[in-house]
Amino acid sequence: LAITGILGATVGVFGSVGDEIQKMSLRTGVSTEALSKMKFVMEQNGAGLQQFEMAMRYMVRTIDEASQGTEMQVDALARLGLSYNQLSAMSPEEQFKTIAFAIGRLSTHTDMAAAAMEVFGARTGTQLLPLIKAGAVSFEELSSRAEELGMVFDQTAANEAAAFTDSMNELKHSFQG
């Protein structure tokens, strides 16, 4: 019973995490592999995937408004040495990293916090500051560590985990019915 319980819990966690990553990938356009790594990176810096998803929503809006010539967003990106044209050629995860690490190169905490809040949202931007301040090297080290620990879901594994979770949800509702 103990072994069955442990295996069941392990499968449940696999399904839950994979399902979360697969569905978030569909919402954000970020690959499941990048989200798997991001989950670990965010957790190691005091945040989580929900904060990352919120940051992505704000970031996409900022980039879109910059594409339309909205002065405030064009100026926000320009202060970071970036433009819509540069960012539009990148994947969503590359956009995030490029902006975050550009913010990290600003000279003061106040400048970093203001830029993070402007691009990633007021609350979410400040939650990202530990990751932003840690920089690109730390980000890459933590991403590699996630791979070493076997935490990275490829698209197939994420799809299978999501299908498993959906089936378990159907089974639960069937029992309730």
Rosetta constraint file for C-alpha pairs under 8 A:
AtomPair CA 1 CA 5 HARMONIC 5.97 0.50
AtomPair CA 2 CA 6 HARMONIC 6.19 0.50
AtomPair CA 3 CA 7 HARMONIC 6.08 0.50
AtomPair CA 4 CA 8 HARMONIC 5.94 0.50
AtomPair CA 5 CA 9 HARMONIC 6.11 0.50
AtomPair CA 6 CA 10 HARMONIC 6.12 0.50
AtomPair CA 7 CA 11 HARMONIC 6.12 0.50
AtomPair CA 8 CA 12 HARMONIC 6.03 0.50
AtomPair CA 9 CA 13 HARMONIC 6.15 0.50
AtomPair CA 10 CA 14 HARMONIC 6.16 0.50
AtomPair CA 11 CA 15 HARMONIC 6.06 0.50
AtomPair CA 12 CA 16 HARMONIC 6.00 0.50
AtomPair CA 12 CA 165 HARMONIC 7.97 0.50
AtomPair CA 13 CA 17 HARMONIC 5.98 0.50
AtomPair CA 14 CA 18 HARMONIC 5.89 0.50
AtomPair CA 14 CA 161 HARMONIC 6.66 0.50
AtomPair CA 15 CA 19 HARMONIC 5.79 0.50
AtomPair CA 15 CA 161 HARMONIC 4.37 0.50
AtomPair CA 15 CA 162 HARMONIC 6.34 0.50
AtomPair CA 15 CA 164 HARMONIC 6.19 0.50
AtomPair CA 15 CA 165 HARMONIC 5.46 0.50
AtomPair CA 16 CA 20 HARMONIC 6.14 0.50
AtomPair CA 16 CA 161 HARMONIC 7.17 0.50
AtomPair CA 16 CA 162 HARMONIC 7.57 0.50
AtomPair CA 16 CA 165 HARMONIC 6.50 0.50
AtomPair CA 17 CA 21 HARMONIC 6.18 0.50
AtomPair CA 17 CA 161 HARMONIC 7.81 0.50
AtomPair CA 18 CA 22 HARMONIC 5.98 0.50
AtomPair CA 18 CA 153 HARMONIC 6.88 0.50
AtomPair CA 18 CA 157 HARMONIC 7.18 0.50
AtomPair CA 18 CA 158 HARMONIC 4.64 0.50
AtomPair CA 18 CA 159 HARMONIC 7.45 0.50
AtomPair CA 18 CA 160 HARMONIC 7.88 0.50
AtomPair CA 18 CA 161 HARMONIC 4.91 0.50
AtomPair CA 18 CA 162 HARMONIC 6.07 0.50
AtomPair CA 19 CA 23 HARMONIC 6.09 0.50
AtomPair CA 19 CA 158 HARMONIC 6.26 0.50
AtomPair CA 19 CA 159 HARMONIC 7.32 0.50
AtomPair CA 19 CA 161 HARMONIC 5.41 0.50
AtomPair CA 19 CA 162 HARMONIC 3.95 0.50
AtomPair CA 19 CA 163 HARMONIC 7.71 0.50
AtomPair CA 19 CA 165 HARMONIC 6.54 0.50
AtomPair CA 20 CA 24 HARMONIC 6.03 0.50
AtomPair CA 20 CA 162 HARMONIC 7.63 0.50
AtomPair CA 21 CA 25 HARMONIC 5.97 0.50
AtomPair CA 21 CA 32 HARMONIC 6.04 0.50
AtomPair CA 21 CA 35 HARMONIC 6.36 0.50
AtomPair CA 21 CA 36 HARMONIC 6.81 0.50
AtomPair CA 21 CA 158 HARMONIC 6.71 0.50
AtomPair CA 22 CA 26 HARMONIC 6.52 0.50
AtomPair CA 22 CA 32 HARMONIC 6.13 0.50
AtomPair CA 22 CA 155 HARMONIC 7.46 0.50
AtomPair CA 22 CA 158 HARMONIC 5.18 0.50
AtomPair CA 22 CA 159 HARMONIC 6.23 0.50
AtomPair CA 22 CA 162 HARMONIC 6.56 0.50
AtomPair CA 23 CA 27 HARMONIC 6.42 0.50
AtomPair CA 23 CA 162 HARMONIC 7.73 0.50
AtomPair CA 24 CA 28 HARMONIC 5.98 0.50
AtomPair CA 24 CA 30 HARMONIC 7.89 0.50
AtomPair CA 24 CA 53 HARMONIC 7.57 0.50
AtomPair CA 25 CA 29 HARMONIC 5.35 0.50
AtomPair CA 25 CA 30 HARMONIC 5.09 0.50
AtomPair CA 25 CA 31 HARMONIC 5.72 0.50
AtomPair CA 25 CA 32 HARMONIC 5.77 0.50
AtomPair CA 25 CA 35 HARMONIC 7.16 0.50
AtomPair CA 26 CA 30 HARMONIC 7.62 0.50
AtomPair CA 28 CA 53 HARMONIC 7.03 0.50
AtomPair CA 28 CA 56 HARMONIC 6.99 0.50
AtomPair CA 28 CA 57 HARMONIC 7.76 0.50
AtomPair CA 28 CA 92 HARMONIC 7.66 0.50
AtomPair CA 29 CA 92 HARMONIC 6.46 0.50
AtomPair CA 30 CA 34 HARMONIC 6.53 0.50
AtomPair CA 30 CA 35 HARMONIC 6.52 0.50
AtomPair CA 30 CA 91 HARMONIC 7.55 0.50
AtomPair CA 30 CA 92 HARMONIC 5.79 0.50
AtomPair CA 30 CA 93 HARMONIC 5.83 0.50
AtomPair CA 31 CA 35 HARMONIC 6.19 0.50
AtomPair CA 31 CA 93 HARMONIC 7.98 0.50
AtomPair CA 31 CA 155 HARMONIC 7.60 0.50
AtomPair CA 32 CA 36 HARMONIC 6.01 0.50
AtomPair CA 32 CA 152 HARMONIC 7.85 0.50
AtomPair CA 32 CA 153 HARMONIC 6.01 0.50
AtomPair CA 32 CA 154 HARMONIC 5.87 0.50
AtomPair CA 32 CA 155 HARMONIC 5.69 0.50
AtomPair CA 32 CA 158 HARMONIC 6.90 0.50
AtomPair CA 33 CA 37 HARMONIC 6.45 0.50
AtomPair CA 33 CA 152 HARMONIC 5.56 0.50
AtomPair CA 33 CA 153 HARMONIC 5.43 0.50
AtomPair CA 33 CA 154 HARMONIC 5.29 0.50
AtomPair CA 33 CA 155 HARMONIC 7.20 0.50
AtomPair CA 34 CA 38 HARMONIC 5.97 0.50
AtomPair CA 34 CA 93 HARMONIC 7.10 0.50
AtomPair CA 34 CA 152 HARMONIC 7.96 0.50
AtomPair CA 35 CA 39 HARMONIC 5.98 0.50
AtomPair CA 35 CA 49 HARMONIC 7.96 0.50
AtomPair CA 36 CA 40 HARMONIC 6.85 0.50
AtomPair CA 36 CA 146 HARMONIC 7.74 0.50
AtomPair CA 36 CA 151 HARMONIC 6.46 0.50
AtomPair CA 36 CA 152 HARMONIC 4.88 0.50
AtomPair CA 36 CA 153 HARMONIC 5.94 0.50
AtomPair CA 37 CA 41 HARMONIC 6.22 0.50
AtomPair CA 37 CA 142 HARMONIC 7.73 0.50
AtomPair CA 37 CA 143 HARMONIC 5.11 0.50
AtomPair CA 37 CA 146 HARMONIC 5.67 0.50
AtomPair CA 37 CA 147 HARMONIC 7.36 0.50
AtomPair CA 37 CA 151 HARMONIC 7.29 0.50
AtomPair CA 37 CA 152 HARMONIC 6.14 0.50
AtomPair CA 38 CA 42 HARMONIC 5.79 0.50
AtomPair CA 38 CA 49 HARMONIC 7.28 0.50
AtomPair CA 38 CA 143 HARMONIC 7.18 0.50
AtomPair CA 39 CA 43 HARMONIC 6.14 0.50
AtomPair CA 39 CA 48 HARMONIC 6.21 0.50
AtomPair CA 39 CA 49 HARMONIC 5.44 0.50
AtomPair CA 40 CA 44 HARMONIC 6.11 0.50
AtomPair CA 40 CA 142 HARMONIC 7.24 0.50
AtomPair CA 40 CA 143 HARMONIC 7.40 0.50
AtomPair CA 40 CA 146 HARMONIC 6.27 0.50
AtomPair CA 41 CA 45 HARMONIC 6.38 0.50
AtomPair CA 41 CA 131 HARMONIC 7.78 0.50
AtomPair CA 41 CA 139 HARMONIC 6.60 0.50
AtomPair CA 41 CA 142 HARMONIC 5.67 0.50
AtomPair CA 41 CA 143 HARMONIC 6.47 0.50
AtomPair CA 41 CA 146 HARMONIC 7.98 0.50
AtomPair CA 42 CA 46 HARMONIC 6.35 0.50
AtomPair CA 42 CA 47 HARMONIC 5.00 0.50
AtomPair CA 42 CA 48 HARMONIC 5.13 0.50
AtomPair CA 42 CA 49 HARMONIC 6.79 0.50
AtomPair CA 42 CA 52 HARMONIC 7.60 0.50
AtomPair CA 42 CA 131 HARMONIC 7.08 0.50
AtomPair CA 43 CA 47 HARMONIC 5.10 0.50
AtomPair CA 43 CA 48 HARMONIC 5.25 0.50
AtomPair CA 45 CA 128 HARMONIC 7.93 0.50
AtomPair CA 45 CA 130 HARMONIC 5.70 0.50
AtomPair CA 45 CA 131 HARMONIC 5.53 0.50
AtomPair CA 46 CA 127 HARMONIC 7.74 0.50
AtomPair CA 46 CA 130 HARMONIC 7.44 0.50
AtomPair CA 47 CA 51 HARMONIC 6.46 0.50
AtomPair CA 47 CA 127 HARMONIC 6.51 0.50
AtomPair CA 47 CA 128 HARMONIC 7.21 0.50
AtomPair CA 48 CA 52 HARMONIC 6.58 0.50
AtomPair CA 49 CA 53 HARMONIC 6.12 0.50
AtomPair CA 50 CA 54 HARMONIC 6.25 0.50
AtomPair CA 51 CA 55 HARMONIC 6.08 0.50
AtomPair CA 51 CA 124 HARMONIC 5.87 0.50
AtomPair CA 51 CA 127 HARMONIC 7.44 0.50
AtomPair CA 51 CA 128 HARMONIC 7.92 0.50
AtomPair CA 52 CA 56 HARMONIC 6.15 0.50
AtomPair CA 52 CA 124 HARMONIC 7.86 0.50
AtomPair CA 53 CA 57 HARMONIC 6.33 0.50
AtomPair CA 54 CA 58 HARMONIC 6.45 0.50
AtomPair CA 54 CA 120 HARMONIC 7.54 0.50
AtomPair CA 54 CA 121 HARMONIC 7.83 0.50
AtomPair CA 54 CA 124 HARMONIC 6.71 0.50
AtomPair CA 55 CA 59 HARMONIC 5.98 0.50
AtomPair CA 55 CA 119 HARMONIC 7.94 0.50
AtomPair CA 55 CA 120 HARMONIC 4.51 0.50
AtomPair CA 55 CA 121 HARMONIC 6.48 0.50
AtomPair CA 55 CA 124 HARMONIC 5.92 0.50
AtomPair CA 55 CA 125 HARMONIC 6.90 0.50
AtomPair CA 56 CA 60 HARMONIC 5.97 0.50
AtomPair CA 56 CA 96 HARMONIC 7.26 0.50
AtomPair CA 56 CA 120 HARMONIC 6.98 0.50
AtomPair CA 57 CA 61 HARMONIC 6.32 0.50
AtomPair CA 57 CA 120 HARMONIC 7.73 0.50
AtomPair CA 58 CA 62 HARMONIC 6.13 0.50
AtomPair CA 58 CA 119 HARMONIC 6.32 0.50
AtomPair CA 58 CA 120 HARMONIC 4.95 0.50
AtomPair CA 58 CA 121 HARMONIC 5.74 0.50
AtomPair CA 59 CA 63 HARMONIC 6.15 0.50
AtomPair CA 59 CA 96 HARMONIC 7.53 0.50
AtomPair CA 59 CA 119 HARMONIC 5.46 0.50
AtomPair CA 59 CA 120 HARMONIC 5.33 0.50
AtomPair CA 60 CA 64 HARMONIC 5.97 0.50
AtomPair CA 61 CA 65 HARMONIC 6.01 0.50
AtomPair CA 62 CA 66 HARMONIC 6.12 0.50
AtomPair CA 62 CA 73 HARMONIC 5.73 0.50
AtomPair CA 62 CA 119 HARMONIC 6.07 0.50
AtomPair CA 63 CA 67 HARMONIC 6.21 0.50
AtomPair CA 63 CA 73 HARMONIC 7.24 0.50
AtomPair CA 63 CA 84 HARMONIC 6.13 0.50
AtomPair CA 63 CA 87 HARMONIC 7.70 0.50
AtomPair CA 64 CA 68 HARMONIC 6.54 0.50
AtomPair CA 65 CA 69 HARMONIC 6.46 0.50
AtomPair CA 65 CA 70 HARMONIC 5.41 0.50
AtomPair CA 65 CA 73 HARMONIC 6.25 0.50
AtomPair CA 65 CA 74 HARMONIC 7.83 0.50
AtomPair CA 66 CA 70 HARMONIC 5.30 0.50
AtomPair CA 66 CA 71 HARMONIC 7.22 0.50
AtomPair CA 66 CA 72 HARMONIC 7.91 0.50
AtomPair CA 66 CA 73 HARMONIC 4.98 0.50
AtomPair CA 66 CA 74 HARMONIC 4.75 0.50
AtomPair CA 66 CA 77 HARMONIC 7.99 0.50
AtomPair CA 66 CA 83 HARMONIC 7.87 0.50
AtomPair CA 66 CA 84 HARMONIC 6.03 0.50
AtomPair CA 67 CA 74 HARMONIC 7.94 0.50
AtomPair CA 67 CA 84 HARMONIC 5.73 0.50
AtomPair CA 67 CA 85 HARMONIC 7.97 0.50
AtomPair CA 69 CA 73 HARMONIC 7.82 0.50
AtomPair CA 69 CA 74 HARMONIC 6.45 0.50
AtomPair CA 70 CA 74 HARMONIC 6.12 0.50
AtomPair CA 71 CA 75 HARMONIC 5.92 0.50
AtomPair CA 72 CA 76 HARMONIC 6.12 0.50
AtomPair CA 73 CA 77 HARMONIC 6.25 0.50
AtomPair CA 74 CA 78 HARMONIC 6.09 0.50
AtomPair CA 74 CA 83 HARMONIC 6.96 0.50
AtomPair CA 74 CA 84 HARMONIC 7.59 0.50
AtomPair CA 75 CA 79 HARMONIC 6.09 0.50
AtomPair CA 76 CA 80 HARMONIC 6.88 0.50
AtomPair CA 76 CA 115 HARMONIC 7.13 0.50
AtomPair CA 76 CA 118 HARMONIC 7.22 0.50
AtomPair CA 76 CA 119 HARMONIC 7.37 0.50
AtomPair CA 77 CA 81 HARMONIC 6.45 0.50
AtomPair CA 77 CA 82 HARMONIC 4.99 0.50
AtomPair CA 77 CA 83 HARMONIC 5.70 0.50
AtomPair CA 77 CA 84 HARMONIC 7.73 0.50
AtomPair CA 78 CA 82 HARMONIC 5.11 0.50
AtomPair CA 78 CA 83 HARMONIC 6.07 0.50
AtomPair CA 80 CA 99 HARMONIC 7.48 0.50
AtomPair CA 80 CA 102 HARMONIC 5.65 0.50
AtomPair CA 80 CA 103 HARMONIC 6.42 0.50
AtomPair CA 80 CA 106 HARMONIC 7.90 0.50
AtomPair CA 81 CA 102 HARMONIC 7.55 0.50
AtomPair CA 82 CA 86 HARMONIC 6.66 0.50
AtomPair CA 82 CA 87 HARMONIC 7.46 0.50
AtomPair CA 82 CA 99 HARMONIC 7.89 0.50
AtomPair CA 83 CA 87 HARMONIC 6.42 0.50
AtomPair CA 84 CA 88 HARMONIC 5.80 0.50
AtomPair CA 85 CA 89 HARMONIC 6.95 0.50
AtomPair CA 86 CA 90 HARMONIC 7.46 0.50
AtomPair CA 87 CA 95 HARMONIC 5.80 0.50
AtomPair CA 90 CA 94 HARMONIC 5.70 0.50
AtomPair CA 90 CA 95 HARMONIC 5.86 0.50
AtomPair CA 91 CA 95 HARMONIC 6.18 0.50
AtomPair CA 92 CA 96 HARMONIC 6.25 0.50
AtomPair CA 93 CA 97 HARMONIC 6.27 0.50
AtomPair CA 94 CA 98 HARMONIC 5.93 0.50
AtomPair CA 95 CA 99 HARMONIC 6.12 0.50
AtomPair CA 96 CA 100 HARMONIC 5.97 0.50
AtomPair CA 97 CA 101 HARMONIC 5.92 0.50
AtomPair CA 97 CA 136 HARMONIC 7.90 0.50
AtomPair CA 98 CA 102 HARMONIC 6.09 0.50
AtomPair CA 99 CA 103 HARMONIC 6.22 0.50
AtomPair CA 100 CA 104 HARMONIC 6.30 0.50
AtomPair CA 100 CA 116 HARMONIC 7.58 0.50
AtomPair CA 100 CA 132 HARMONIC 5.58 0.50
AtomPair CA 101 CA 105 HARMONIC 6.45 0.50
AtomPair CA 101 CA 132 HARMONIC 6.08 0.50
AtomPair CA 101 CA 135 HARMONIC 6.07 0.50
AtomPair CA 101 CA 136 HARMONIC 6.36 0.50
AtomPair CA 102 CA 106 HARMONIC 7.09 0.50
AtomPair CA 103 CA 112 HARMONIC 5.50 0.50
AtomPair CA 103 CA 115 HARMONIC 6.46 0.50
AtomPair CA 103 CA 116 HARMONIC 6.75 0.50
AtomPair CA 103 CA 132 HARMONIC 6.98 0.50
AtomPair CA 104 CA 112 HARMONIC 6.40 0.50
AtomPair CA 104 CA 132 HARMONIC 5.21 0.50
AtomPair CA 104 CA 133 HARMONIC 5.33 0.50
AtomPair CA 104 CA 134 HARMONIC 8.00 0.50
AtomPair CA 104 CA 135 HARMONIC 6.48 0.50
AtomPair CA 106 CA 111 HARMONIC 6.28 0.50
AtomPair CA 106 CA 112 HARMONIC 5.86 0.50
AtomPair CA 107 CA 111 HARMONIC 6.89 0.50
AtomPair CA 107 CA 112 HARMONIC 7.61 0.50
AtomPair CA 108 CA 112 HARMONIC 6.28 0.50
AtomPair CA 109 CA 113 HARMONIC 5.97 0.50
AtomPair CA 110 CA 114 HARMONIC 6.02 0.50
AtomPair CA 111 CA 115 HARMONIC 6.09 0.50
AtomPair CA 112 CA 116 HARMONIC 5.99 0.50
AtomPair CA 112 CA 129 HARMONIC 7.71 0.50
AtomPair CA 113 CA 117 HARMONIC 6.06 0.50
AtomPair CA 113 CA 125 HARMONIC 6.99 0.50
AtomPair CA 113 CA 126 HARMONIC 6.03 0.50
AtomPair CA 113 CA 129 HARMONIC 7.02 0.50
AtomPair CA 114 CA 118 HARMONIC 6.09 0.50
AtomPair CA 115 CA 119 HARMONIC 6.17 0.50
AtomPair CA 116 CA 120 HARMONIC 5.49 0.50
AtomPair CA 116 CA 121 HARMONIC 7.09 0.50
AtomPair CA 116 CA 122 HARMONIC 7.64 0.50
AtomPair CA 116 CA 125 HARMONIC 4.44 0.50
AtomPair CA 116 CA 126 HARMONIC 6.55 0.50
AtomPair CA 116 CA 128 HARMONIC 7.60 0.50
AtomPair CA 116 CA 129 HARMONIC 7.48 0.50
AtomPair CA 117 CA 121 HARMONIC 4.57 0.50
AtomPair CA 117 CA 122 HARMONIC 4.18 0.50
AtomPair CA 117 CA 123 HARMONIC 6.91 0.50
AtomPair CA 117 CA 124 HARMONIC 7.03 0.50
AtomPair CA 117 CA 125 HARMONIC 4.29 0.50
AtomPair CA 117 CA 126 HARMONIC 6.35 0.50
AtomPair CA 118 CA 122 HARMONIC 6.74 0.50
AtomPair CA 118 CA 125 HARMONIC 7.53 0.50
AtomPair CA 119 CA 125 HARMONIC 7.33 0.50
AtomPair CA 120 CA 124 HARMONIC 6.10 0.50
AtomPair CA 120 CA 125 HARMONIC 4.80 0.50
AtomPair CA 121 CA 125 HARMONIC 5.23 0.50
AtomPair CA 122 CA 126 HARMONIC 6.72 0.50
AtomPair CA 123 CA 127 HARMONIC 6.53 0.50
AtomPair CA 124 CA 128 HARMONIC 6.34 0.50
AtomPair CA 125 CA 129 HARMONIC 6.76 0.50
AtomPair CA 128 CA 132 HARMONIC 6.11 0.50
AtomPair CA 129 CA 133 HARMONIC 5.84 0.50
AtomPair CA 130 CA 134 HARMONIC 6.06 0.50
AtomPair CA 131 CA 135 HARMONIC 6.65 0.50
AtomPair CA 131 CA 139 HARMONIC 7.46 0.50
AtomPair CA 134 CA 138 HARMONIC 5.75 0.50
AtomPair CA 134 CA 139 HARMONIC 7.30 0.50
AtomPair CA 135 CA 139 HARMONIC 6.28 0.50
AtomPair CA 136 CA 140 HARMONIC 6.13 0.50
AtomPair CA 137 CA 141 HARMONIC 6.16 0.50
AtomPair CA 138 CA 142 HARMONIC 6.11 0.50
AtomPair CA 139 CA 143 HARMONIC 6.10 0.50
AtomPair CA 140 CA 144 HARMONIC 6.12 0.50
AtomPair CA 141 CA 145 HARMONIC 6.17 0.50
AtomPair CA 142 CA 146 HARMONIC 6.21 0.50
AtomPair CA 143 CA 147 HARMONIC 6.58 0.50
AtomPair CA 144 CA 148 HARMONIC 6.28 0.50
AtomPair CA 145 CA 149 HARMONIC 6.15 0.50
AtomPair CA 146 CA 150 HARMONIC 6.38 0.50
AtomPair CA 146 CA 151 HARMONIC 5.31 0.50
AtomPair CA 146 CA 152 HARMONIC 6.50 0.50
AtomPair CA 147 CA 151 HARMONIC 5.87 0.50
AtomPair CA 147 CA 152 HARMONIC 5.70 0.50
AtomPair CA 153 CA 157 HARMONIC 5.67 0.50
AtomPair CA 153 CA 158 HARMONIC 5.66 0.50
AtomPair CA 154 CA 158 HARMONIC 6.18 0.50
AtomPair CA 155 CA 159 HARMONIC 6.04 0.50
AtomPair CA 156 CA 160 HARMONIC 6.17 0.50
AtomPair CA 157 CA 161 HARMONIC 6.08 0.50
AtomPair CA 158 CA 162 HARMONIC 6.10 0.50
AtomPair CA 159 CA 163 HARMONIC 6.12 0.50
AtomPair CA 160 CA 164 HARMONIC 6.08 0.50
AtomPair CA 161 CA 165 HARMONIC 6.15 0.50
AtomPair CA 162 CA 166 HARMONIC 6.07 0.50
AtomPair CA 163 CA 167 HARMONIC 6.10 0.50
AtomPair CA 164 CA 168 HARMONIC 6.19 0.50
AtomPair CA 165 CA 169 HARMONIC 6.12 0.50
AtomPair CA 166 CA 170 HARMONIC 6.22 0.50
AtomPair CA 167 CA 171 HARMONIC 6.14 0.50
AtomPair CA 168 CA 172 HARMONIC 6.11 0.50
AtomPair CA 169 CA 173 HARMONIC 6.26 0.50
AtomPair CA 170 CA 174 HARMONIC 6.02 0.50
AtomPair CA 171 CA 175 HARMONIC 6.26 0.50
AtomPair CA 172 CA 176 HARMONIC 6.30 0.50
AtomPair CA 173 CA 177 HARMONIC 6.06 0.50
